[in-house]
Amino acid sequence: MKDTRVRTYSAYIASVAVCTLLALALLPLAAQGATLPPPPPPPEPQIAQRAPVSGAPAELRVQFSQAWPWATVPWQGLWTAVQHQKSVGGDWYDVVGWRGGLDAVAVGADGKITGQKTWWVAGEDLGRGTYRWLVYRGEGGDLLATSAPFYLPHAAGEPVTVEVPLAP
């Protein structure tokens, strides 16, 4: 049994020695000129192709009065809706999907505060009318303001902006 262990250990030492000698023999060859091929060139930059714009934004701009009660009626609680009038002098109907809170509020260089809500108008709806924008004191709340009637944008990429003054 002792003899078997000695042979196994001797074989192990011999294999380590052979591997070490082989590595040492190949080291000068690698140092002399065994270089890796250069990396492939980077791919050509691709310029993204944009699809033509087939619609346009409709934007509400709410002009807050200087006396707006921010503590009791924060802008985040306001609710907007767009309505459509199907015939001149006819009833107004809510546009499904065009309801929601303001997107943002900004303070201009003049100190005026303006809220903004934007909806995308699909290309097939361009030029349609008549519409109006409503602003409520929260979803299901009291009506605060109604815009003048307007038409959706007439051409692709050309927004329509509707301004509504808002006082408490």
N, C-alpha and C positions, 0 to 999 in steps of 0.2 A: 504494500500500500504506500509505503514511504517512497518507493521507487516511482510509482505512478505520479505522485505529487511533484516530484523533482522533475520528471519529464514534462509535465504540464507547465510548470513554472518556467522551465528552460525554453519551451516552445513559445511561451508568452514573451519572454525577454528577447528571443530571436526575432519574433515578428515585429516588436516595437523597434528593435535595432534596424531591421530592413526598411521599415517605413521611414524612419528618421534619416537613414542614408539616402533613400530615394528622394525625399524632400530636399535634402542638402544638395543632391546632384542636380536637381531640376532648378534650384534657385538661381544659379548663374544664367541659365537659359532665359528665365523669365525676366531677369534684370537687363539682359542684352537687347532684346527686341520683341519680346512677346507683348505686344500692346493690344489693347482692345480696339475694335473698330470704332470710328467716331459715331456719336449718337445721330439718329436720323434728324433731318432738319425739321423745325417746327411746322405744323400744318399752316397753310395759307389762311389768313383771317377771313372769316365769312361775314359778309355784310348782310344783316338781317333785312329781309324784304318785308315791308309793311303792307298789309292789305289796305286798299283804299278805304278811307273813312266813309261809312255809309249812313251815318247818323250825326247827331249833334246834341250838345247839352242844353237843357232848359234849367235856368238858375233863378232861384228866389233870393233876393237880398232884403233882409228885414233891417230897417233903420230904427234903432232903439232911441227913444226920447231921453233927454238928460235926466228926467224925473223917473226913470224906470225903477220899480221896486225890486231890485236884485235879491234882497234878503227873502222876500216872500214869493217872488216869481222868477226863479233862475232860468236862464236861457235853455238849460238842459231839459227842463220840463215842458217846454213849448212843443206843440204838435202842428204839423202842416199837412195839408191835403190839396190835391189838384182836382178840380171838377171840370167836366166837359158839358157844353151845351149843344145838344144834337140839332137844334133848329133855332133860327133867329127868334128871340122872345120866348123860347121853350124852357122847359125845366132843366136844372143843372143836376148832373150825376157824378158821383165820386169815380175817379179813375182808379180801378183796382191796382194795387201795387205802388201807387204814387202817394203814399202816406208815410209820415215818420217825423222824427225830431230833426232839429237843425243839425247840420254836419259840423259846423264850426262857427266861432265868433271871433272877430278881429277888431282891434282898436286902431283907427286910422291916425295919421300924423296930426290931423285936426282934432283928435280926441273923440270923434264920433265912433260909436260902436255899431257894427254891422254883423248880423247873423246871416248865414248862408246855407241853402239846401239845393242840391243839384240832382236832377234825374236825367238819364240818357234817353234820347228820343231815337227810335229806330228809323232807318232810312225810308221805309214805306209810310211812315207817319209824318214826314216833313211837310210843312206848310198847312197842316190841318188846324182847324179852329172851330169854334171859339172855346177857350179855356180860361180858368181863373184859379188863383191860389188863395187858400184860406189858412189863417193862423189861429190856433186855439190855445187856451190856457190849459195845456195838457191833453192827453188822449181822452176824448169824451167830455172835455171841459168847455167853458164858455168861448164863443167866437170873439176874437180880439180884432181881427182885420181881414178884409177881403180885397184882393188886388183888382185892378181894372182888367177887363177881358183882354186876352192876347192870343196870338197864333203861335203854334210851335215853330221852331226854326225853319226857314224856307230852303236852306241849302246845307248839304253835308259839311260838317266841320265848322259851321257858323252858329255860335250859340245865341240864344235869346235870353235876355236878363229882364226880370220883372222886379221892380222895387216897390216895397210896401212900408210906409211909416208905421211905427208901433208905439202907441202911448198907453199908459196904464188905465 
